[in-house]
Amino acid sequence: MNTPNPRVAKLADQIRVVVAETLERRVKDPRLGFVTITDVRLTGDSRDATLFWTAMGTDKEIAGTAAALESAKGMLRSTVGKRLKLRYAPTLTFVRDATPETAKSIEDALARAAASDAEIARRSQGAMPAGEADPYRHRDEDEAE
């Protein structure tokens, strides 16, 4: 993947800050839960911004947060344009960030693997090999014959 244009990367970070501050201070929608803007990806021409977000709560509360973000999209876009003094404010698209769920599933898989390893270690305690302790031929034995 190409490194982003430094100007575009800086603008994306500024958009993240402006949107997060606006959500905290100006958006009074009761459906909006505790939301965090985790990342902003901006197209090279700065016309479209994809904002990744996470929220705490139940599935119903998270769905309410998604609806609140959609309804505040126009106000957020105009606020971004005004605060950053942009000729063309980028269109905003909100996408729920799946990173926390992915991390949780990886942690669960690692915990299952550790438990399985511990069970195998427990079962193998005191186990003896089926044949000889060292079933391989050694040179010194071959020379003795």
Phi and psi in degrees as a GROMACS rama.xvg file:
@    title "Ramachandran Plot"
@    xaxis  label "Phi"
@    yaxis  label "Psi"
@TYPE xy
-72.5578  148.941  ASN-2
-72.2792  135.863  THR-3
-68.9978  154.801  PRO-4
-58.184  131.062  ASN-5
-57.354  -35.2197  PRO-6
-66.1063  -42.4968  ARG-7
-66.7641  -41.08  VAL-8
-63.1194  -40.8854  ALA-9
-66.5424  -42.1552  LYS-10
-63.94  -39.7319  LEU-11
-61.9395  -42.0743  ALA-12
-65.9954  -39.8294  ASP-13
-64.0133  -40.3792  GLN-14
-61.7364  -43.1572  ILE-15
-58.4948  -44.9249  ARG-16
-65.1791  -46.8917  VAL-17
-62.0998  -45.3535  VAL-18
-65.2414  -43.161  VAL-19
-62.7473  -44.3419  ALA-20
-64.8824  -40.6751  GLU-21
-66.4767  -41.132  THR-22
-61.6823  -38.8666  LEU-23
-72.3378  -38.8473  GLU-24
-101.085  -35.2096  ARG-25
-109.403  -27.21  ARG-26
-83.3129  116.825  VAL-27
-107.162  17.4381  LYS-28
-64.989  124.713  ASP-29
-66.4079  -19.5993  PRO-30
-74.2477  -20.9329  ARG-31
-72.6549  115.798  LEU-32
-90.3578  -161.541  GLY-33
-76.5101  101.739  PHE-34
-113.366  144.234  VAL-35
-125.646  128.964  THR-36
-85.3895  112.084  ILE-37
-89.7156  -30.345  THR-38
-160.124  153.417  ASP-39
-130.25  128.933  VAL-40
-115.564  126.362  ARG-41
-114.834  139.187  LEU-42
-68.6744  161.753  THR-43
-58.0861  -32.0465  GLY-44
-90.3714  4.61804  ASP-45
60.3188  26.4404  SER-46
-92.9602  -24.561  ARG-47
-130.342  130.677  ASP-48
-120.803  130.154  ALA-49
-105.956  120.034  THR-50
-106.308  123.543  LEU-51
-96.0977  136.233  PHE-52
-138.79  155.07  TRP-53
-129.252  157.624  THR-54
-147.215  153.081  ALA-55
-95.126  152.084  MET-56
128.856  -175.329  GLY-57
-76.4415  171.64  THR-58
-59.4322  -37.9954  ASP-59
-65.4144  -42.6641  LYS-60
-66.4275  -38.3346  GLU-61
-67.4805  -38.1543  ILE-62
-64.2291  -38.6914  ALA-63
-63.5135  -39.8627  GLY-64
-63.2604  -42.2454  THR-65
-61.292  -41.9585  ALA-66
-66.1008  -39.1978  ALA-67
-65.5813  -38.9335  ALA-68
-64.6191  -41.4633  LEU-69
-62.8823  -41.0007  GLU-70
-73.3694  -24.2326  SER-71
-92.4389  0.606067  ALA-72
-55.5977  -45.7779  LYS-73
-63.7833  -45.8615  GLY-74
-64.2817  -39.606  MET-75
-65.489  -39.8518  LEU-76
-63.6714  -45.0644  ARG-77
-67.6914  -35.3896  SER-78
-64.5901  -42.2738  THR-79
-60.3296  -46.7388  VAL-80
-60.7032  -43.9728  GLY-81
-69.9244  -48.4559  LYS-82
-66.8869  -33.2119  ARG-83
-97.3368  3.06427  LEU-84
52.1655  52.809  LYS-85
-97.3401  139.367  LEU-86
-66.0502  -44.5786  ARG-87
-120.25  114.036  TYR-88
-75.4251  134.059  ALA-89
-69.6565  150.271  PRO-90
-70.425  142.95  THR-91
-107.907  131.456  LEU-92
-124.647  123.803  THR-93
-97.2104  128.825  PHE-94
-129.033  128.377  VAL-95
-68.7524  129.914  ARG-96
-79.2043  122.23  ASP-97
-91.2095  3.68031  ALA-98
-56.6639  -46.5014  THR-99
-60.7841  -40.3117  PRO-100
-67.7091  -38.9533  GLU-101
-64.3695  -44.5939  THR-102
-61.5543  -40.5008  ALA-103
-64.3869  -42.4901  LYS-104
-66.9572  -34.9389  SER-105
-67.5435  -43.5302  ILE-106
-61.5906  -40.3598  GLU-107
-63.5269  -42.1046  ASP-108
-64.5502  -40.4306  ALA-109
-65.4364  -39.0224  LEU-110
-64.9191  -41.2133  ALA-111
-63.4461  -41.6941  ARG-112
-64.5331  -41.5712  ALA-113
-63.9784  -40.982  ALA-114
-64.9401  -40.2025  ALA-115
-65.5027  -43.1195  SER-116
-61.3505  -42.0234  ASP-117
-64.2534  -39.0893  ALA-118
-65.4356  -42.1271  GLU-119
-65.1178  -41.6941  ILE-120
-63.3544  -40.3602  ALA-121
-63.9831  -43.6928  ARG-122
-68.4123  -29.332  ARG-123
-88.1486  -2.88252  SER-124
-63.5459  130.878  GLN-125
76.055  4.24332  GLY-126
-74.2679  145.869  ALA-127
-115.641  149.779  MET-128
-63.5624  150.993  PRO-129
-69.056  -35.7714  ALA-130
-109.474  -138.478  GLY-131
-69.2836  159.727  GLU-132
-65.6382  -36.5943  ALA-133
-127.664  94.2559  ASP-134
-79.2476  2.36369  PRO-135
-93.6983  148.992  TYR-136
-77.5241  147.849  ARG-137
-122.558  150.385  HIS-138
-59.7317  -41.4192  ARG-139
-63.1137  -30.6455  ASP-140
-70.3436  -39.4673  GLU-141
-63.9257  -38.4837  ASP-142
-71.5864  -29.0559  GLU-143
-71.023  -27.9262  ALA-144
